[in-house]
Amino acid sequence: MIAYELYWFDKTAKAHFIGILREKRENLLRITRESILNLGRKVIGSNEDVANIYFIQVEV
């Protein structure tokens, strides 16, 4: 199973773990960077910091 670990850099460039998003879609063509980062947007609640979010794909 594929999952994504999401991290966010704050203004001091310190990385914070946001959470893990488990991929549920069967159609892998529907997976985009934007769709993965939507979770990060919901957690930090600010569109201006979205550029400071990154993710790592992991196999679970």
C-alpha positions in Angstrom: 0.0 0.0 0.0 1.2 3.5 -0.8 1.1 6.3 1.8 2.5 9.8 2.0 4.2 11.4 5.0 3.6 15.2 5.0 5.9 17.8 6.5 5.8 21.5 6.8 8.7 24.0 7.2 7.8 26.9 9.5 9.3 30.4 9.3 12.5 29.3 11.2 13.0 26.5 8.6 12.2 23.8 11.2 10.4 20.8 9.7 7.2 19.6 11.4 5.4 16.3 10.8 1.8 17.0 9.7 0.5 13.5 9.2 0.2 10.4 7.0 -2.1 10.2 4.1 -3.0 6.6 3.0 -3.7 6.4 -0.8 -7.1 4.9 -1.4 -7.5 5.5 -5.1 -7.2 2.6 -7.4 -6.6 4.7 -10.5 -3.0 5.9 -10.1 -3.4 8.4 -12.9 -5.7 10.5 -10.6 -2.9 11.1 -8.0 -1.4 14.5 -8.3 0.9 16.6 -6.2 -2.0 19.0 -5.6 -4.3 16.3 -4.4 -1.8 15.0 -1.9 -1.0 18.5 -0.5 -4.8 19.1 0.2 -4.4 17.4 3.5 -1.5 19.7 4.5 -3.7 22.7 3.6 -6.5 21.5 5.8 -4.1 20.9 8.7 -2.1 24.2 8.7 -5.1 26.2 7.5 -3.2 28.8 5.5 -2.7 28.9 1.7 0.4 31.1 2.0 2.4 28.4 3.7 1.4 25.7 1.2 4.7 26.2 -0.6 6.5 25.1 2.5 4.8 21.7 2.6 6.5 18.6 1.2 5.8 14.9 1.2 7.6 11.6 1.0 6.0 8.6 -0.6 6.4 5.4 1.5 5.4 1.8 1.1 3.3 0.5 4.0 
